Amino acid sequence: MKLKKLVALITAGALCLGMSMTAFAADDKSPEEVPTTWGEADGGKLQVWNGATPEERQEIADKAMAWMEKNTPNIAKDAEIIFVGDYDLFQKNDKGEWDWLEDGKVPGGKKLFSFDVNDIENKEGFVPGKTVYALHGNADGTFTPIEGKLVYDEARGWFIEVEMSEFSPVVFLKVMSNGKIVEVDWKGDVVDPKTKTATRTASPKTGE
């Protein structure tokens, strides 16, 4: 816990200095490291920063994919990870200083967080308003899917907006079909965005 707090305090001190992104291989779908990024809510008064090493991020990603392959294999085969983080939550106090919220719970309950994905190299299928997903890690090794949205504006660029009430290991992913992002209902079905109903149970990419 002392090491965790030290890492958190160092991270808090670097909040305003930006964040370097990981290097990618020639194939942008095969990054040398699982990407990560930062997020904020409440007008920037709440910020979350990844505290996991590249090896830890890879482990989180592997666990999430294994969970999906077991529980939602149709989704797993078409899912692509956008970024991963084991997030520390910080809140700016009245003195303008950053307090580390050790329990990871968002003050006042659920709030809308924006995660900056401008430096995420694989933006295949990105369209404003498209649905993406956060898999929130649970203590028992399972994951809870949370729906988010891709957002773009000229001033800020690309963001993912998602409501969060607490933080732990989180995996953000998109589900692809023929180069496009599709919405799913977590029973393995593709959802028709016009009707919000499941349209089929086959893999959206292969039709098998």
C-alpha positions in Angstrom: 0.0 0.0 0.0 2.9 2.3 0.7 4.3 1.7 -2.8 0.8 2.3 -4.3 0.5 5.6 -2.4 4.0 6.7 -3.5 3.1 6.0 -7.1 -0.1 7.9 -6.7 1.6 10.9 -5.3 4.2 10.9 -8.0 1.4 10.7 -10.6 -0.5 13.6 -9.0 2.6 15.7 -9.2 2.8 15.0 -12.9 -0.8 15.7 -13.8 -0.1 19.0 -15.5 3.0 17.7 -17.4 1.2 15.5 -19.9 1.7 11.9 -20.6 3.9 10.0 -23.0 2.3 7.4 -25.1 3.6 3.9 -25.9 5.5 3.0 -29.1 3.7 1.0 -31.7 4.9 -1.6 -34.2 4.5 -1.3 -37.9 1.1 -3.0 -37.7 -1.0 -0.5 -35.8 -3.2 -3.4 -34.5 -0.2 -4.9 -32.7 1.2 -2.3 -30.3 4.5 -3.2 -28.6 2.6 -2.2 -25.4 -1.1 -2.1 -24.6 -2.0 1.6 -24.9 -3.2 3.7 -22.0 -4.5 7.2 -21.5 -6.0 9.6 -18.9 -9.5 10.9 -18.2 -11.3 13.6 -16.4 -14.7 14.7 -15.1 -16.5 17.5 -13.3 -14.8 20.2 -15.4 -11.3 18.7 -14.7 -11.7 18.7 -10.9 -11.6 14.9 -11.1 -8.8 13.2 -13.0 -7.8 9.5 -13.4 -4.3 8.4 -14.4 -3.1 4.9 -15.1 -0.8 3.5 -12.4 -0.1 0.1 -14.1 3.2 -0.9 -15.7 3.1 -2.1 -19.4 3.3 -5.7 -18.1 0.4 -5.1 -15.7 -1.7 -3.6 -18.5 -1.0 -6.6 -20.7 -2.1 -8.9 -17.8 -5.3 -6.9 -17.4 -6.0 -7.0 -21.1 -5.4 -10.8 -21.2 -7.7 -11.4 -18.3 -10.5 -9.3 -19.9 -10.1 -11.1 -23.3 -10.1 -14.5 -21.5 -13.3 -13.6 -19.7 -15.0 -12.5 -22.9 -13.9 -15.7 -24.8 -15.5 -17.7 -22.0 -18.7 -15.7 -21.5 -19.3 -13.8 -24.8 -17.3 -15.7 -27.5 -19.1 -14.0 -30.4 -18.1 -10.6 -29.1 -14.6 -11.6 -28.2 -13.7 -12.7 -31.7 -14.6 -9.2 -33.1 -13.4 -7.1 -30.1 -10.3 -4.9 -30.4 -8.8 -3.2 -27.3 -8.5 0.6 -27.5 -6.7 1.1 -24.2 -6.2 -0.3 -20.7 -5.6 1.2 -17.3 -5.5 0.5 -13.6 -6.6 4.0 -12.6 -5.9 6.2 -9.6 -8.5 8.8 -9.0 -7.6 12.3 -7.9 -9.7 15.3 -6.9 -8.6 19.0 -6.9 -9.2 20.5 -3.4 -9.9 24.2 -2.5 -6.2 25.0 -2.4 -5.7 23.8 -6.0 -3.9 20.7 -4.8 -4.6 17.1 -5.9 -5.9 14.6 -3.3 -5.6 10.9 -4.1 -8.9 9.1 -3.5 -7.5 5.8 -2.3 -10.8 3.9 -2.5 -11.2 4.8 -6.2 -14.8 5.8 -5.6 -16.2 8.9 -7.4 -17.4 11.5 -4.9 -21.2 12.0 -5.2 -21.6 8.8 -7.2 -21.6 8.3 -11.0 -20.1 11.0 -13.2 -19.4 11.4 -16.9 -15.7 10.9 -17.6 -13.9 11.9 -20.8 -10.9 9.8 -21.8 -8.5 11.4 -24.3 -7.9 9.0 -27.2 -6.2 11.5 -29.6 -2.8 9.6 -29.2 -4.3 6.2 -29.6 -2.9 5.1 -33.0 -5.6 2.5 -34.0 -8.7 4.7 -34.7 -10.2 2.3 -37.3 -14.0 2.7 -37.3 -14.0 5.9 -35.2 -17.2 7.8 -35.9 -18.7 10.4 -33.4 -21.5 8.8 -31.5 -20.4 5.2 -32.0 -20.8 2.9 -29.0 -17.7 1.5 -27.4 -17.3 -0.4 -24.1 -15.4 -0.4 -20.9 -14.9 -3.7 -19.1 -14.7 -2.8 -15.4 -12.7 -5.4 -13.4 -14.4 -6.9 -10.3 -12.8 -8.3 -7.3 -13.9 -11.8 -8.2 -12.1 -11.8 -11.5 -15.2 -11.1 -13.6 -15.8 -7.9 -15.7 -18.8 -5.6 -15.9 -19.5 -4.1 -19.4 -20.2 -0.4 -19.4 -21.4 1.5 -22.5 -19.5 4.6 -23.7 -19.6 6.9 -26.7 -17.0 8.2 -29.1 -16.9 12.0 -29.2 -15.1 14.4 -31.5 -14.9 18.2 -31.6 -12.5 20.5 -33.4 -11.1 22.0 -30.2 -10.4 18.8 -28.2 -10.2 16.1 -30.9 -11.2 12.5 -30.0 -12.6 11.4 -26.6 -14.5 8.5 -25.2 -17.3 9.6 -22.7 -18.5 7.0 -20.2 -20.2 7.2 -16.8 -18.1 5.8 -14.0 -18.8 5.5 -10.3 -15.5 3.9 -9.2 -12.2 2.9 -10.7 -10.1 -0.3 -10.8 -8.6 -2.1 -13.8 -10.6 -1.0 -16.8 -10.3 -2.2 -20.4 -11.8 -0.1 -23.2 -12.7 -1.9 -26.5 -14.6 -1.6 -29.7 -16.5 -4.4 -31.5 -15.8 -4.4 -35.3 -17.7 -5.6 -38.3 -16.2 -5.0 -41.8 -14.2 -2.0 -40.6 -17.1 -0.4 -38.7 -17.8 -0.2 -35.0 -21.0 -2.1 -34.1 -23.1 -2.2 -30.9 -23.8 -5.5 -29.1 -26.1 -6.6 -26.3 -23.5 -8.8 -24.5 -25.4 -12.0 -25.4 -23.3 -12.0 -28.6 -25.9 -10.2 -30.7 -25.4 -7.2 -32.9 -27.8 -4.4 -32.1 -29.6 -2.5 -34.8 -29.0 1.2 -33.8 -32.3 2.3 -35.3 -34.4 -0.1 -33.2 -32.0 -0.9 -30.4 -32.9 -4.6 -30.8 -30.6 -7.5 -31.4 -30.6 -8.5 -35.1 -28.6 -11.7 -35.1 -26.5 -14.0 -33.0 -23.8 -14.8 -35.5 -20.3 -13.2 -35.5 -20.7 -9.8 -37.1 -17.5 -10.3 -39.0 -17.8 -13.8 -40.3 -21.5 -14.5 -40.2 -20.7 -18.0 -38.8 
